[in-house]
Amino acid sequence: MSDEYFISEAVLPNGLRLLHRRRSGTVAHLALMIDIGMRDELEDENGLAHFIEHLLFKGTKKRKAFHVLSCLENVGGDLNAFTTKEETCIHASFLKEHYSKAIELISDVAFNSIFPENEVEKEKEVILDEINSYLDSPYDEIIDEFENLLYRGHQLGRNILGTIPLVSNYTRNDIISFYSKNYSPDKMILATIGDIDFETFQHFAIKHFGGYKNFGTVSNRLPFTSLPPTKKTEKRTNHLTHCMIGGIAYSYDHPDKLKMILLNNILGGPAMSSRLNLNIREKYGFAYTIESQYNAYSDVGNFTIYLGVDPHSKEKAISLVFKELDKLKQNKLGILQLSNAKKQLIGQVALGNESGLNELLSMARDGFYKNALETLPETISKVEKITAEDLLNVANTIFDKENISILTFEGQ
């Protein structure tokens, strides 16, 4: 493997894992990926992981909120965070000479946040507005509600933001209680891509993270057991009918995951030449937006197809979607089709990695779920080995009608 793509690894005595890829350039990227997300919440804690992510920037034992935000911004850097169903991530991009500053800041935010009472109440209103903004967008709402339908009754079948009644009643004590029992160094990966040698990065990490104790955590995650597919229709006042079609798919570390990514790309991925776009939007003009997604979690995944159509065209559009799925189940890709699809995916992956931050976040998440970290050349090699028979087998497994659920927000 080229030294350019070599990933260095180490584990501190407190369990914090370090990942590092040296990359020349003036800009560096750093991420603290925490293996705590919505799935780690008990039912009456729904939304707390996301709430904490907001509050991490509201003041620490030595910094007020303004100083947290301005620490990197004053030197042209950027600090941000996000919460998923299984992770919380704090990440920063900055000029490489500010590595020590960025590592110290993220350490301070992750371990020394004080969750001021007044900020809890203010941020509560921000999150309630965030929930309402999703409810005002049928596209955003139906994506969340479809996953809730697929995983109904399970932890994955809840919204990351929580619910209005729960968020409205959370207190600072609820925040501290959830934080105190979950945010341990052994649940974290500190990863970086930038022009710094591994020994220096490790020195900074030990200095700023090594003093925090691993207190051990108890996982609340429950395994997912597949449910029978279902169909659900809700009447809405929208002009468009919004529809989600999909089902259960492979987990994050499943050996067929990359094949599923390629298959999804062919079906309805980001390219305008995807089959759904060409054969439903371009040919018939039925949908302004039609796309497919593949989402993978630690032990399960799902594929989804979204379309927004005129109510009078709904049945025809859905019929055409199933026609495309049947084609992928029944017909092998030709040599040229397969070659072009592989080149397209390889190009998209390479372009995504070009930003550095995308590559870093993928590398950090891989650290939780993969036994061996995968570099860009290794991913490209795996894509090139996928056969038409592989894609046919995946299509017949995942696109089986016995695996398909449908959720519709019926427009006027």
C-alpha positions in Angstrom: 0.0 0.0 0.0 1.2 3.5 -0.8 2.4 5.4 2.3 0.0 8.2 1.1 -2.9 6.1 2.2 -1.4 4.4 5.3 -3.5 4.7 8.4 -1.7 4.7 11.8 -3.5 3.5 14.9 -3.0 3.5 18.6 -5.1 3.1 21.8 -4.5 5.2 24.9 -4.6 3.6 28.3 -8.0 5.0 28.9 -9.4 3.2 25.8 -9.5 6.2 23.5 -8.6 5.0 20.0 -6.4 7.2 17.6 -6.6 7.0 13.8 -4.3 9.1 11.6 -3.6 9.5 7.9 -0.9 11.9 6.9 -1.9 14.0 4.0 0.1 17.0 2.6 -1.6 20.3 2.4 -2.3 23.4 4.5 -5.7 22.3 5.8 -6.2 19.6 8.4 -9.3 17.8 9.7 -10.0 16.4 13.1 -12.9 14.4 14.4 -13.9 13.0 17.8 -16.4 10.2 16.9 -18.4 9.0 19.9 -20.2 5.7 19.8 -23.3 7.2 21.4 -26.5 8.2 19.5 -30.2 8.0 19.6 -30.1 4.2 19.7 -28.4 4.4 23.1 -31.3 6.2 24.7 -34.0 4.6 26.8 -37.5 5.3 25.6 -38.0 8.2 28.0 -34.6 9.6 27.0 -35.3 10.0 23.3 -33.6 13.1 21.9 -31.0 13.5 24.7 -28.0 12.6 22.6 -28.9 15.3 20.1 -29.7 17.7 22.9 -26.2 17.2 24.4 -24.6 17.7 21.0 -26.2 21.2 20.9 -25.1 22.0 24.5 -21.5 20.9 24.1 -20.8 24.4 22.5 -22.6 26.4 25.3 -19.7 26.7 27.7 -17.0 24.6 29.5 -15.3 24.9 32.8 -12.8 27.4 31.3 -14.6 28.8 28.2 -17.8 30.7 27.7 -19.9 29.8 24.7 -18.4 32.7 22.7 -14.9 31.5 23.3 -15.8 27.9 22.3 -17.1 29.1 19.0 -14.4 31.8 18.4 -11.4 29.7 19.3 -10.9 28.2 15.8 -13.0 30.7 13.9 -10.5 33.5 14.9 -7.8 31.6 13.0 -10.0 30.8 10.0 -11.0 27.3 11.2 -14.4 25.7 11.6 -16.0 23.7 14.5 -19.1 21.7 14.1 -21.0 18.6 15.3 -23.8 16.2 14.4 -25.8 13.3 15.9 -27.0 10.1 14.1 -28.9 7.1 15.4 -25.6 5.5 16.5 -23.0 8.3 16.8 -22.2 11.8 18.0 -19.4 13.5 16.2 -17.5 16.7 17.0 -15.3 17.8 14.1 -13.0 20.6 13.1 -11.2 21.9 10.0 -8.3 24.3 10.4 -4.8 25.3 9.1 -2.3 22.6 10.1 -0.3 24.9 12.4 -3.3 24.9 14.8 -3.4 21.2 15.5 -2.7 21.6 19.2 -5.4 24.3 19.6 -8.0 22.1 17.8 -7.2 19.0 19.8 -7.3 20.9 23.1 -10.6 22.6 22.1 -12.4 19.3 21.2 -11.1 17.7 24.4 -12.5 20.6 26.4 -15.8 20.5 24.7 -16.2 16.8 25.0 -15.2 16.4 28.7 -15.6 19.8 30.4 -18.9 21.1 29.1 -21.0 22.5 32.0 -24.5 22.6 30.4 -25.6 25.9 31.9 -29.2 26.0 33.0 -30.1 29.1 31.0 -28.6 27.5 27.8 -30.5 24.3 28.4 -33.8 26.3 28.3 -32.7 28.4 25.3 -31.5 25.4 23.3 -34.7 23.5 24.1 -36.6 26.1 22.1 -34.1 25.8 19.2 -34.6 22.1 19.1 -38.4 22.4 19.3 -38.2 24.7 16.3 -35.9 22.2 14.6 -38.5 19.4 15.1 -41.3 21.7 13.8 -39.2 22.6 10.7 -39.0 18.9 9.8 -42.8 18.6 10.3 -43.2 21.5 7.9 -41.2 19.6 5.2 -43.0 16.5 3.9 -39.8 15.4 2.2 -37.8 15.4 5.5 -40.7 14.1 7.5 -41.5 11.1 5.3 -37.8 10.0 5.3 -37.8 9.9 9.1 -41.3 8.3 9.3 -40.4 5.6 6.8 -37.5 4.4 8.9 -39.7 4.5 12.0 -42.1 2.3 10.1 -39.4 -0.2 9.1 -38.0 -0.4 12.6 -41.4 0.1 14.4 -41.2 -0.9 18.1 -37.4 -0.9 18.1 -34.9 1.8 19.1 -34.1 2.5 15.5 -37.7 3.4 15.0 -37.4 6.7 16.8 -36.5 10.2 15.7 -33.0 11.5 16.5 -34.4 14.9 17.6 -36.8 13.3 20.1 -40.5 14.3 20.5 -42.0 17.7 21.4 -43.4 16.4 24.7 -40.1 14.8 25.8 -37.8 17.7 24.7 -40.1 20.2 26.3 -39.8 18.6 29.7 -36.0 17.7 29.8 -34.0 19.3 32.6 -30.4 20.0 33.2 -30.3 17.0 35.5 -31.6 14.8 32.7 -28.8 16.0 30.4 -26.1 15.4 33.1 -27.4 12.0 33.9 -27.4 10.8 30.3 -23.9 12.3 29.7 -22.4 10.9 32.9 -23.3 7.3 32.1 -22.4 7.3 28.4 -19.5 9.6 27.4 -16.5 7.5 28.4 -13.1 7.6 26.4 -13.4 3.9 25.5 -16.5 4.8 23.4 -14.5 7.4 21.4 -12.2 7.6 18.4 -10.0 10.6 17.8 -9.2 10.7 14.1 -7.3 13.1 11.9 -6.2 13.6 8.3 -3.6 16.3 7.8 0.0 17.1 7.5 1.2 16.0 11.0 3.4 13.1 11.9 1.7 10.4 14.0 4.1 10.8 17.0 3.2 14.5 17.3 -0.5 13.8 17.0 -0.2 11.0 19.6 1.6 13.4 21.9 -1.2 16.0 21.6 -3.8 13.4 22.2 -2.2 12.0 25.3 -1.7 15.6 26.6 -5.3 16.6 26.1 -7.3 13.4 26.3 -5.1 11.0 28.4 -6.2 12.4 31.8 -9.8 11.4 31.4 -10.8 8.0 33.0 -12.5 5.2 31.3 -15.5 4.6 33.6 -17.1 1.8 31.6 -20.5 2.0 30.1 -23.5 -0.4 29.8 -25.0 -0.6 26.3 -28.7 -0.2 25.9 -28.7 -1.3 22.3 -31.1 -4.1 21.4 -30.6 -6.3 18.4 -33.1 -5.8 15.6 -35.4 -8.6 14.5 -36.8 -8.3 11.0 -40.5 -7.3 10.8 -43.0 -8.2 8.0 -43.3 -5.4 5.4 -46.3 -3.0 5.7 -48.1 -0.4 3.7 -49.4 2.8 5.2 -51.1 5.9 3.7 -51.8 9.2 5.4 -54.0 11.9 3.9 -52.3 15.3 3.7 -53.1 18.8 2.5 -50.0 18.8 0.2 -50.3 19.4 -3.5 -47.8 16.6 -4.1 -48.1 13.0 -3.1 -44.9 11.9 -1.3 -44.0 8.2 -1.3 -41.3 6.0 0.2 -40.7 2.5 -1.0 -38.1 0.2 0.5 -37.1 -2.4 3.0 -34.4 -3.9 5.2 -30.8 -4.2 3.8 -27.3 -5.0 4.9 -25.5 -3.8 8.0 -22.4 -1.6 8.0 -19.8 -4.3 7.9 -21.7 -6.9 5.8 -19.6 -8.4 3.1 -22.2 -7.4 0.4 -22.4 -3.8 1.5 -20.2 -2.4 -1.3 -22.3 -4.4 -3.9 -25.4 -2.8 -2.4 -23.9 0.7 -2.7 -23.1 0.0 -6.4 -26.6 -1.4 -7.0 -28.2 1.6 -5.3 -26.0 3.9 -7.4 -27.3 2.3 -10.6 -30.9 2.4 -9.4 -31.3 5.9 -8.1 -28.1 7.3 -6.8 -26.8 10.9 -7.2 -26.1 10.8 -10.9 -28.7 12.1 -13.3 -28.2 9.0 -15.4 -29.6 6.7 -12.7 -32.4 4.4 -13.9 -35.1 5.9 -11.8 -34.3 9.4 -13.0 -34.0 8.5 -16.7 -37.1 6.2 -16.8 -39.5 8.0 -14.5 -38.6 11.7 -14.5 -37.0 12.1 -17.9 -39.1 9.7 -19.9 -42.5 10.3 -18.3 -42.1 13.5 -16.3 -43.8 12.0 -13.3 -41.5 13.1 -10.5 -39.5 16.3 -9.9 -37.5 14.4 -7.3 -36.9 10.7 -7.4 -34.0 9.0 -5.7 -32.8 6.0 -3.8 -30.7 5.7 -0.7 -28.9 2.9 1.2 -28.4 3.4 4.9 -26.3 1.1 7.0 -26.2 0.7 10.8 -24.1 -1.5 13.0 -26.3 -4.6 12.7 -28.9 -3.8 10.0 -29.6 -1.4 7.2 -32.3 -0.3 4.8 -32.8 0.9 1.2 -35.3 3.5 0.3 -36.8 5.0 -2.8 -38.4 8.5 -2.5 -40.6 10.1 -5.1 -42.8 13.2 -5.1 -45.5 13.1 -7.7 -48.8 14.6 -8.7 -51.5 12.5 -6.9 -53.0 11.5 -10.3 -49.7 10.0 -11.4 -48.9 8.1 -8.2 -50.0 4.6 -9.2 -48.3 4.7 -12.6 -45.1 6.1 -11.0 -45.0 3.4 -8.3 -45.7 0.7 -11.0 -42.7 2.0 -12.9 -40.5 1.9 -9.8 -41.3 -1.8 -9.3 -40.6 -2.4 -13.0 -37.1 -1.0 -12.5 -36.6 -3.2 -9.5 -37.7 -6.2 -11.5 -35.3 -5.4 -14.3 -32.4 -5.4 -11.8 -33.6 -8.8 -10.4 -34.1 -10.4 -13.8 -31.4 -9.0 -16.1 -27.7 -9.1 -15.6 -25.8 -5.9 -16.5 -23.9 -6.1 -19.7 -20.1 -5.7 -19.7 -20.2 -2.1 -20.7 -23.0 -1.2 -18.3 -21.2 -2.8 -15.4 -17.9 -1.1 -16.4 -19.5 2.3 -16.6 -21.3 1.8 -13.3 -18.1 0.9 -11.5 -16.2 3.9 -13.0 -19.0 6.2 -11.9 -19.0 4.9 -8.3 -15.2 5.0 -8.1 -15.2 8.6 -9.3 -17.8 9.6 -6.8 -15.9 8.0 -3.9 -12.7 9.6 -5.0 -14.3 13.0 -5.4 -15.9 12.6 -2.0 -12.6 11.9 -0.4 -11.0 14.9 -2.0 -12.5 17.2 0.6 -10.6 15.4 3.4 -13.5 15.8 5.9 -15.7 13.3 4.2 -12.9 10.8 4.1 -12.1 11.5 7.8 -15.7 10.9 8.9 -15.9 7.6 7.0 -12.5 6.5 8.5 -13.7 7.3 12.0 -17.0 5.5 11.6 -15.2 2.5 10.1 -13.2 2.3 13.3 -16.3 1.3 15.2 -17.7 -1.3 12.8 -14.8 -2.8 10.7 -12.1 -5.1 11.9 -9.7 -3.6 9.4 -9.8 0.0 8.1 -10.1 0.3 4.4 -8.2 2.8 2.3 -9.3 4.4 -1.0 -7.2 2.0 -3.1 -8.6 -1.0 -1.3 -12.2 0.2 -1.8 -11.5 0.8 -5.5 -10.1 -2.7 -5.8 -13.2 -4.2 -4.2 -15.5 -2.2 -6.6 -13.5 -3.5 -9.6 -14.0 -7.1 -8.5 -17.8 -6.9 -8.3 -19.5 -9.0 -11.0 -22.9 -8.8 -12.7 -23.8 -12.0 -11.0 -23.1 -10.4 -7.6 -25.5 -7.5 -8.4 -28.2 -9.9 -9.6 -27.9 -11.9 -6.3 -28.1 -8.7 -4.2 -31.1 -7.4 -6.2 -33.0 -10.6 -5.7 -32.3 -10.6 -2.0 -33.0 -7.0 -1.1 -35.6 -6.1 -3.8 -37.7 -9.1 -3.1 -41.4 -8.0 -2.9 -41.7 -9.8 0.5 -39.2 -7.2 1.8 -40.9 -4.1 0.5 -42.8 -1.6 2.6 -44.6 1.5 1.3 -45.4 4.8 3.1 -47.5 7.4 1.3 -48.4 11.0 2.3 -51.4 11.3 0.0 -51.8 14.8 -1.6 -54.9 16.5 -2.7 
